[in-house]
């Protein structure tokens, strides 16, 4: 079975992009795309923490 749900950050990012394109918000694109960047940063942090844990576990 395949899970095809959308994440909270992705949904928030899509809402921000739609609001920016319709002119409802006047934020910079950096703030509009922040929910997408947060996902990447969280993933990188998890990988780094895992690598550090594996390194010191030896």
N, CA and C atoms as an extended XYZ file, in Angstrom:
174
Properties=species:S:1:pos:R:3:atomname:S:1:resname:S:1:resid:I:1 pbc="F F F"
N         0.850       -1.184        0.000 N   UNK     1
C         0.000        0.000        0.000 CA  UNK     1
C         0.888        1.237        0.000 C   UNK     1
N         0.537        2.228       -0.771 N   UNK     2
C         1.344        3.435       -0.924 CA  UNK     2
C         0.696        4.597       -0.184 C   UNK     2
N         1.512        5.314        0.570 N   UNK     3
C         1.036        6.484        1.297 CA  UNK     3
C         1.265        7.719        0.423 C   UNK     3
N         0.215        8.402        0.053 N   UNK     4
C         0.338        9.561       -0.823 CA  UNK     4
C        -0.135       10.848       -0.140 C   UNK     4
N         0.016       10.898        1.192 N   UNK     5
C        -0.414       12.101        1.901 CA  UNK     5
C         0.647       13.190        1.792 C   UNK     5
N         0.215       14.422        1.976 N   UNK     6
C         1.126       15.563        1.908 CA  UNK     6
C         1.463       15.974        3.335 C   UNK     6
N         2.712       16.367        3.564 N   UNK     7
C         3.146       16.764        4.889 CA  UNK     7
C         2.653       18.148        5.265 C   UNK     7
N         2.759       18.440        6.544 N   UNK     8
C         2.295       19.729        7.062 CA  UNK     8
C         3.117       20.876        6.468 C   UNK     8
N         4.452       20.704        6.441 N   UNK     9
C         5.299       21.775        5.903 CA  UNK     9
C         5.066       21.967        4.411 C   UNK     9
N         4.845       20.889        3.680 N   UNK    10
C         4.579       21.009        2.244 CA  UNK    10
C         3.261       21.732        1.993 C   UNK    10
N         2.261       21.381        2.750 N   UNK    11
C         0.966       22.044        2.598 CA  UNK    11
C         1.066       23.523        2.947 C   UNK    11
N         1.769       23.819        4.030 N   UNK    12
C         1.958       25.214        4.419 CA  UNK    12
C         2.725       25.977        3.342 C   UNK    12
N         3.746       25.347        2.777 N   UNK    13
C         4.519       25.978        1.711 CA  UNK    13
C         3.673       26.264        0.484 C   UNK    13
N         2.835       25.300        0.108 N   UNK    14
C         1.962       25.505       -1.052 CA  UNK    14
C         0.960       26.628       -0.805 C   UNK    14
N         0.450       26.721        0.409 N   UNK    15
C        -0.477       27.806        0.749 CA  UNK    15
C         0.242       29.155        0.653 C   UNK    15
N         1.467       29.224        1.193 N   UNK    16
C         2.225       30.476        1.124 CA  UNK    16
C         2.526       30.879       -0.314 C   UNK    16
N         2.899       29.911       -1.158 N   UNK    17
C         3.180       30.211       -2.566 CA  UNK    17
C         1.915       30.725       -3.260 C   UNK    17
N         0.777       30.089       -2.999 N   UNK    18
C        -0.483       30.522       -3.608 CA  UNK    18
C        -0.839       31.937       -3.155 C   UNK    18
N        -0.655       32.217       -1.869 N   UNK    19
C        -0.954       33.557       -1.358 CA  UNK    19
C        -0.015       34.605       -1.957 C   UNK    19
N         1.245       34.238       -2.142 N   UNK    20
C         2.214       35.165       -2.744 CA  UNK    20
C         1.866       35.434       -4.209 C   UNK    20
N         1.537       34.385       -4.953 N   UNK    21
C         1.224       34.554       -6.372 CA  UNK    21
C        -0.063       35.330       -6.605 C   UNK    21
N        -1.007       35.232       -5.676 N   UNK    22
C        -2.254       35.984       -5.818 CA  UNK    22
C        -2.139       37.404       -5.290 C   UNK    22
N        -0.984       37.729       -4.673 N   UNK    23
C        -0.780       39.086       -4.181 CA  UNK    23
C        -1.367       39.342       -2.812 C   UNK    23
N        -1.831       38.314       -2.133 N   UNK    24
C        -2.441       38.503       -0.821 CA  UNK    24
C        -1.404       38.819        0.245 C   UNK    24
N        -0.198       38.258        0.104 N   UNK    25
C         0.886       38.569        1.025 CA  UNK    25
C         2.035       39.194        0.233 C   UNK    25
N         2.784       40.052        0.855 N   UNK    26
C         3.889       40.755        0.197 CA  UNK    26
C         5.240       40.331        0.762 C   UNK    26
N         5.325       39.104        1.292 N   UNK    27
C         6.571       38.610        1.872 CA  UNK    27
C         7.600       38.366        0.784 C   UNK    27
N         8.862       38.298        1.188 N   UNK    28
C         9.909       37.933        0.238 CA  UNK    28
C         9.783       36.438       -0.055 C   UNK    28
N        10.351       36.036       -1.187 N   UNK    29
C        10.284       34.619       -1.565 CA  UNK    29
C        11.028       33.745       -0.568 C   UNK    29
N        12.016       34.297        0.119 N   UNK    30
C        12.750       33.540        1.129 CA  UNK    30
C        11.793       33.065        2.229 C   UNK    30
N        10.933       33.952        2.718 N   UNK    31
C         9.981       33.576        3.760 CA  UNK    31
C         8.879       32.671        3.216 C   UNK    31
N         8.483       32.888        1.984 N   UNK    32
C         7.423       32.074        1.382 CA  UNK    32
C         7.868       30.620        1.243 C   UNK    32
N         9.129       30.420        0.867 N   UNK    33
C         9.619       29.056        0.659 CA  UNK    33
C        10.228       28.440        1.926 C   UNK    33
N        10.180       29.136        3.036 N   UNK    34
C        10.764       28.638        4.281 CA  UNK    34
C        10.242       27.257        4.708 C   UNK    34
N         8.959       26.943        4.580 N   UNK    35
C         8.516       25.596        4.973 CA  UNK    35
C         9.215       24.480        4.190 C   UNK    35
N         9.565       24.722        2.929 N   UNK    36
C        10.282       23.712        2.154 CA  UNK    36
C        11.708       23.554        2.667 C   UNK    36
N        12.353       24.667        3.040 N   UNK    37
C        13.722       24.617        3.561 CA  UNK    37
C        13.759       23.948        4.922 C   UNK    37
N        12.738       24.159        5.730 N   UNK    38
C        12.705       23.558        7.063 CA  UNK    38
C        12.761       22.035        6.965 C   UNK    38
N        12.051       21.468        6.002 N   UNK    39
C        12.077       20.015        5.822 CA  UNK    39
C        13.485       19.521        5.523 C   UNK    39
N        14.189       20.235        4.665 N   UNK    40
C        15.546       19.841        4.284 CA  UNK    40
C        16.481       19.962        5.486 C   UNK    40
N        16.365       21.037        6.239 N   UNK    41
C        17.222       21.249        7.407 CA  UNK    41
C        16.979       20.173        8.460 C   UNK    41
N        15.722       19.830        8.709 N   UNK    42
C        15.405       18.778        9.678 CA  UNK    42
C        16.002       17.449        9.237 C   UNK    42
N        15.900       17.125        7.962 N   UNK    43
C        16.465       15.882        7.451 CA  UNK    43
C        17.987       15.856        7.625 C   UNK    43
N        18.644       16.958        7.279 N   UNK    44
C        20.103       17.027        7.414 CA  UNK    44
C        20.513       16.897        8.882 C   UNK    44
N        19.787       17.549        9.783 N   UNK    45
C        20.096       17.433       11.207 CA  UNK    45
C        19.959       16.001       11.703 C   UNK    45
N        18.927       15.310       11.269 N   UNK    46
C        18.740       13.912       11.671 CA  UNK    46
C        19.891       13.053       11.169 C   UNK    46
N        20.305       13.256        9.932 N   UNK    47
C        21.424       12.487        9.377 CA  UNK    47
C        22.711       12.781       10.140 C   UNK    47
N        22.982       14.045       10.437 N   UNK    48
C        24.195       14.410       11.170 CA  UNK    48
C        24.178       13.805       12.571 C   UNK    48
N        23.056       13.903       13.261 N   UNK    49
C        22.948       13.329       14.606 CA  UNK    49
C        23.146       11.818       14.558 C   UNK    49
N        22.583       11.168       13.578 N   UNK    50
C        22.752        9.726       13.435 CA  UNK    50
C        24.215        9.369       13.186 C   UNK    50
N        24.874       10.129       12.326 N   UNK    51
C        26.291        9.867       12.034 CA  UNK    51
C        27.161       10.075       13.265 C   UNK    51
N        26.893       11.121       14.036 N   UNK    52
C        27.648       11.357       15.254 CA  UNK    52
C        27.408       10.241       16.252 C   UNK    52
N        26.185        9.825       16.381 N   UNK    53
C        25.849        8.723       17.286 CA  UNK    53
C        26.592        7.443       16.878 C   UNK    53
N        26.588        7.136       15.596 N   UNK    54
C        27.268        5.928       15.115 CA  UNK    54
C        28.774        6.026       15.327 C   UNK    54
N        29.322        7.209       15.174 N   UNK    55
C        30.761        7.400       15.340 CA  UNK    55
C        31.187        7.156       16.792 C   UNK    55
N        30.442        7.696       17.752 N   UNK    56
C        30.805        7.557       19.141 CA  UNK    56
C        30.349        6.247       19.765 C   UNK    56
N        29.504        5.521       19.091 N   UNK    57
C        29.039        4.229       19.596 CA  UNK    57
C        30.146        3.173       19.505 C   UNK    57
N        31.074        3.332       18.569 N   UNK    58
C        32.146        2.340       18.378 CA  UNK    58
C        33.006        2.182       19.576 C   UNK    58
